[in-house]
């Protein structure tokens, strides 16, 4: 296990006017009382975590919060995408109400993307809005889901279909927590890091290729740069388009196909990052089929995704009409309009656009990616 104690903490700002906040990135943050200084005060705080993360870090966070919140409660939820449901969300409301929490109570989301999304949605809804803080402990959550204010739960027919835009007061990315991450979760996070290259920053893509071995080995300097640069790109996009009216949609590169894989396989069969990694392969191949990017760049991206330990062959969701099943699921995507599916595609390296595509071509790409 690496120690990142020598890494200096950095800060990335999300500029949203009166709702602006900072992302703190560094080692040992959750064990420092100063990390939680300048947050809204209240008589109570609730740490929401899960069975995988709470045993590792909940007590450390609780000890850091005690100087600011006289009563700090810990709620431990079941772990996994399959539990991102109304029933699990209700457990957060049950805890808040049973402890007599009020509208000043601060929620702390300690865990990965599932915990962060559900805690944020609970904070947006409880008494019509209470403050919350993101403490992401997975690479995927640190570089993507904890930043930008998207909260929600899954519906059996579609991922993240019920939720709200609700910004946290702060995001705290403690790089030390990445050292306890299972290897599969590390690779899943690399998918969201890789995503930023083809859509916004080819120099970052070059850097990821050059440092992939370091990232897979959890080298502190590599993780620190990857998290910071990813957050900088996302912060820039979110500041311009908080509610995904236009530009922010490019952050969904690979997600239209990826969400179909998650829903079609059953939530939790593939990790979100695994589905996004494979979805990026499919979106890149569709971009190439439309003549928007050359095949060499497409293959370069596929090689990188595979080297990161992510699947590049898409699963068969229906042996009778596989492409039809993908299309049906993608029409339920939030970006679909009047049954038309909008894809995030690569229009040359470093530039993403939103486009529809002929169904016959989409079917062809799905078939080839499943047989790849």
N, C-alpha and C positions, 0 to 999 in steps of 0.2 A: 504493500500500500504506500502510495506517495504521500508526503506531507506538502501542503501548499502554504505553509506558514510564512515562507519568504516572499510570497506573492503579495503585492500591494493591492489594497482594495481600490476599485474605481467606481465611478458613477456615470450612468447614462440617464439623460432627462427625457421625459415624454412631455412635449409641449402642447397642452390642451387648455390654455388660459387658466381659469380659476381652478380647474381640475387637474392641473399638471402634477406630476409626481416623479420620483427618481427611482432608478433601478440600481441598487447597491450590488456590486460584484466583487467577491474576494473570499479569502479563507477565514474560517473561524468566526463568521459573523453572528451566527445564532447564539454563541456563547458569550457575547459581549453585550452588556446592558446598554452601552452607548448606541448600539444598532437600533434600539427601540425607543430612543429618547425623542423627541419631536413628533410623536404620533398623538392622535386624539386620546384624551384621558377619559377614563370611565371607572365605575366601581367594580365592573366585571369585564372579563375577557373570556372568549371561548376559542380554544385551539381545536381545530378539526383536522384529524389525521386518519391514517388507516392502519391495518394490522401489520403491514410490512414496515412502515416508517415510524410509527409511534414508539415502539420499543427502543429504537435507535436514538431518536432526537426529541421526543415530546418533553421529557423532563428537563432537558437542557434549555429548551425554549421557555418552558414554564418558569424556571429559575430566573431567566433574564427578564421576564415580564413582571414578576412579583413586585419589584420596586415601584412600578407604575400602576398596577391593577391589583387592588387588595384581594380580589377573588379571581383566580384563573382556573377555569374548568377545561378538561380534556375530553373530547369525544372521539372514539376510535371506530371508524367505519370499516366494513369489509373492503378488501382490496380488489380492484379490477374494473375494466370497462363494463363488464356485465352488470355492475352494481350502480351504474350512472343512471339512476331511475328515480321516479316519483317517490317510491317507497324509501329509498335511502335518503333522499332530500328531506323527507318527513322526519327522519331521525334527528336532523339538525334543528328543525323547528321544535321538535319535542324537547331537545336539550335546552334550547333558549328559553322556552316557556316554563319548563320545570324548575329552572334556576332563577326565574323571575327577572330575566334580562330585560333591559329597556332600550330605547332608541339610541342611547350613547354607547351601548356595549360594542366592543370591537371584536371582530372575528379574525382569526389567523388561520390561513390555509397552509397546512404543513404536509406536503406530499407532492405527487405528480399532477398531471393535467386533470385527471378525474376529480381529485380532491379540490383542486383550484377552481375548476369550472362549477362544481356543485356548491362550494362555500361561497363563491362570488354570487351565484344565483340566489342562494339563501340570504346573503347580505342585501342584495337588491330588493328582495321581497319582504323580509321581516320588518314589520312596522313601516313598510314602504321605503325602507332604505336605512341601513346602518353601516358604519365604516368597516372596511376589511383590508387585510394585508396579505400579500402573497409571499409564501416562503417555499418556493419550488425546490424539490429535492431530486428531480430527475433532469437529465440533460435536455430532454424534449420540452419540459415545462419551463426550464430556465431560458431557453432560446426562442420559445414561441408562445405556448398557451398561457403563461402567466402574465404576458405583456399585452396590453391593448384593450382590456376590458370586456372580452367576449366571455360570457358565462352561460351555463345551461346544462341540460340533461338530454339523454337520448330518448327517442321514441322507437318502438319496435320497427316502424317503417322508415326511419331515417335518423342519422346521427346529428346531434345538437339541434334538433328541430324546435325545442322548447327552451327559451332562455331570454337573456336581456344583455344589452350593452351597459356595463357598470364598472367604472374604473376603480382600482384599488388605491389606497393612500400611499402605498410603497410596495416595491418588489425587492425581496432580499434573496440574492443568489449566493448561497454559501457554497463555494467550490469544494469544500471538504466533503460535502454530502455525496458528491459524485463518486467518491472512492468506494462507497458501499453499494453502488448500483450494480445489479446483475448485468452481465455482458450483453445479454439480449436487449435490455433497456438502453444500454449505452449506444448500441447500433441504431436503435429506434430513434434516439435523439440526433444521431448524425444525419438522419434523413432530413430533418428540418434545418440543420445547418447547411447541408449540401444544397438545399432548395434555394437559398439566398444567392448563390453564385449565378446560375443560369438566368434568374429573373432580374438581377440588379447589379451584380458586381463580379465581373469575370476575373479580376485580380484576386478576389477572395476565393474564387473557385480554384485558381492556380495554387493559392496558399493551402487550401484543404488537400489538394492532391499531393503537395509536397510534404505535408505534415500528417497525413492520415495514420501512419504508423504510430506517431507520437500521440495522436488522439485516441487510438485504440488502446494504447498503453497507459492512458490517463495521465500523461505528462502534464504537470501543473501549468507550465507556460503556454502549452498548446490549448488546453481547455480554457484558460483565462482569455486568450485572444479570441477563440472561437465564440465563446459566450458573449464577450463584449461586442465583437463586430456584428454578430447576429442581432443583438439587441439594438445596436445603432441603426441598422438597416430597418428593422421593424419599427423603431421609434420614429424614424423619418417618414415612413409610409403612414403610420397611424396618425401622426400630427397633421397630415394633409387630408386624411379621409377616415375619420374615426369610425363612422358607421357603415363603411363599405359601400358607399354610393358609386365608387368608381375604382380609383387606383388601388385601394387596399385589397381588392379582389385578387390581385396578382400574387398575394401571399398564399393563395389556395392552389398554387401550381402542384399538380399531382393529386389534389384532394378530391376532385370530382370522381375520378376512377377509384381512388383510395377509399372514399366513403362507401362506394358501391361494394367494394371488396369486404369492408368491415360488416356492413349490413347483410350482405349475401352469405358470408361465412358464419355469421353469428358473432355478436360483440365479444371480444376477448380472445377469439381464435387466433387472429393476427393482432399484434400490437398496432396502435395507430401509426407509429413511425414506419413499421414494416409495410403497411398498406400504402402509405404515402410514398415510400421509396419505390415500390412497384408501380404506383400510380404515376410517378414522374417518368418512369420508363415508357409507359403507355402514352402519356401526354407528349413526350419528346418524339416518339415514333409517329404520332398523329401530326405533330408540327412538321416533321420531315416529309410525311406523305402529302402534306399540303404545300410543300416547297418553301416553307418559311425558314427552315434551318437545314444546313447540309448534314448528310448522313454521318460524316466524320465526327461532328460535334455530338450528335445523338449517341454514337457508339462510345465516345469518350465519357459521356455522362453515365451510360449503362455500366461501363467498366468500373467507374468510381463507386457507384451505388452497390455493385456486387462486392467490391473490395472492402466496403464498409460493413459487410456481413448482412446485407439486406437482400430480400428476394427480388429477382428481376424477371421471373416467370410468373405470369398472372394465374390465379386459380380458376378452375372451371366451376362456375356457380350453378349451371344447369346443363346436364349432358344432352338434352334434347334441343334447346335453343339458348346456348350460352350467351351469345351476343345480345339476344333479345332480353335476357335476364339483366345483364349489365345496363342496357338502355332503359329498362323499366325502373331500375333503382336510381339511375342518374337523373331521370325525369322528376324524381322526388327531392333532388338536391335543391338547397335554398337558392342557388344561382340560376336554376331553370325558370323559365318564364313561358306561360301558356304552352307547356309541353316541350318547348325548345330547349335543348341543352347547350349551355354556354361553357366553353372550355378555356382554361388558362393555358395559352400556348406560347412557345418560344419563337419570337420574330427576330431571329439572329441572336447570338450569344450576348447575355446581359440585358435583354429586353423582353418583357412579357406583355402579351395583349390578350384581351377577351374576344373570343370568336366562336361562332357556331361552325359546325362542319357537316358535310353531307352524310346522312345515315349510312349509306353503303360504304363509305370510307371508314367511318367509325367502327362498323362491324368488321371490316377487313383487318383493322389494327387490333381489335380485341382478339380476333381469331389467331392472328400471327403472334401476339404476345402470350397467349395461352399455350401455344405450341412451341414457343421459343426454347 
